[in-house]
Amino acid sequence: MIEPKTPDDEQSRLAALHFLEILDTRSEERFDRITALACDLLKVPICLISLVDEGRQWFKSRQGLDATETPRDISFCGHAILDGDTFIVEDASRDDRFADNPLVASDPNIRFYAGAPLATTDGHRIGTLCIIDRQPKQLDVADQRILENLAEIVESELRSREEIRLYNQQLEEAKRRIRDNADVKLQFLATMSHEIRTPMTSMLGYLELLEEASPEDHTEYVGIMKSSGEQLLSLINEILDHSKVEAGQMRAERVSVETTSALSDVVKLMRVRAEQKGIALTLRFDGQLPALIQTDPIRLRQILVNLVGNAVKFTESGIVEVVASFDATGERPMLSMAVHDSGIGISPEHLDGIFEPFAQAEDSISRRYGGTGLGLSLSRQLAELLGGSIEVESTLGRGSVFSLSIDAGAHEGIRSNDDLLAHSARTEQRHVAGEISGRVLIADDQPVNQRLLEKILQTHDLHSQSVADGAQAVEVAMRAKDAGEAFDLILMDMVMPVLDGYTATSRLRAEGYRGPIVALTANTQETDREKCLRSGCDEFLTKPFDRAELDRVLMRFLATSSPKPAGV
């Protein structure tokens, strides 16, 4: 006797068989009708639907046989599933493979066997529809076709069962995800309520105290309210950006970005927060970097601020270091930025899920440090938008390393390490020196916004004039130009009555006004930015604007050391 070989796909074959959950189930009329029909049409005493598992063949349906299963090592079906063709043995007593097989030498005294393999949707042969006779027999072409047709019907029934099982499994998985998402979103809403109410409580509370506070307390209270407002704005931006990504509306542009400036700006911005906690925040260059890369500077800055901010947030003492490197040896040139910290680290069981939306660390850490659970998810999605990724390595209690890589695009120039350090130092010192001067026209329909901008411009000793709509902006700007006293800069709100900022800017350009116009808008979509630039604006600032960004714009257009664009 020769035992049947093990199929090459044995593990996946068995998985497909067990997935059906059909083994050791009760008989079913639809299968019994097929085996009975086979016996009648093919004139045989025995017909079986045999399924071969790890150590046996089990009969889902049987005609003319009392046994419900036999060992696999003596089964004919174990041989039949090795090939896709119908397996035929005309006289087992004269076949070396079966002559001394117990199923041949004793009951049921098999002589003739023909088995048509039964395959799953993925092509795994899990058993046979087989006919057996106690007398030697030949199977002509017509009878073989009948057997194979009946086997196809059995296959169809099994595959229907497979599809139902798959559908039910997917349905259960969908239900589980809905339950999980509902739980996560409820937790998210609770977290959001806390995160929003906390800075709002602080702001409103200190506003009340401010009315009765002594002059020496004013600075402290104002600083607290400013910090709370920034926290609230950051929260709102995270929610809006996440919504844009989910809706597929987030876009990235590719412009030339000065590499060291982009990195140094973020480190300089976050250093204040780090120093408040007594943490050293440093920037290091690992090898040479290109002077310019092609990427979206706003999205790059957003990712780095989040990664560095998290590093500072979760580090009580020690250091946070940003290490930048460049690799042009692969298919695409990649700029990498690794943010190292000596903070609390992340436990292995939470590491895999930290990039999921609304994900939070364990409750004790979440309560202590707060946060929405959107930052890292959003950062990874933005990194992918920039042609890169974010990876993390962490040791609980010792710190983490978040590694950001982005596609550098058509980079230009290579700076040595000394040059990088010198340029970074110059970048961190920029805007400290230098003066600005000129006249600014403010176009905004909100008096409080006008007053705010006027006060900020006064701190730079700049003269300003305010108007309440786009029509007034066009009239005042053109009248000043015609009088030879053109404004050196126009700050243009985009949404105003009478005439909006887009139309007002387009009209000014059509009438020959060439002076700088900077858009101010609460709309942050990339399409809004493009719309502002198409209308003729030179720059784009979002509301509420960052004071440092406004100062940068003022330096760009009003610095006394550089010629200002003419307004005529």
Secondary structure, DSSP 8 states (H G I E B T S, - for coil): -------TTHHHHHHHHHHTT-TT----HHHHHHHHHHHHHHT-SEEEEEEE-SSEEEEEEEES---SEEEGGG-SHHHHTTSSS-EEES-GGG-TTTTT-HHHHSTT---EEEEEEEE-TT--EEEEEEEEESS-----HHHHHHHHHHHHHHHHHHHHHHHHHHHHHHHHHHHHHHHHHHHHHHHHHHHHHHHHHHHHHHHHHHHHHHHH--HHHHHHHHHHHHHHHHHHHHHHHHHHHHHHHHTT------EEEEHHHHHHHHHHHHHHHHHHTT-EEEEEE-S-EEEEEEE-HHHHHHHHHHHHHHHHHT-SSSEEEEEEEEE-SSSS-EEEEEEEE-S----HHHHTTTTSTT----HHHHHHH---S-HHHHHHHHHHHTT-EEEEEEETTTEEEEEEEEE--S-EEEE-HHHHHHHHHHHHHTTTS--B--EEEEE-S-HHHHHHHHHHHHHTT-EEEEESSHHHHHHHHHHHHHTT---SEEEEESS-SSS-HHHHHHHHHHTT--S-EEEEES---HHHHHHHHHHT-SEEEESS--HHHHHHHHHHHHBTTS------
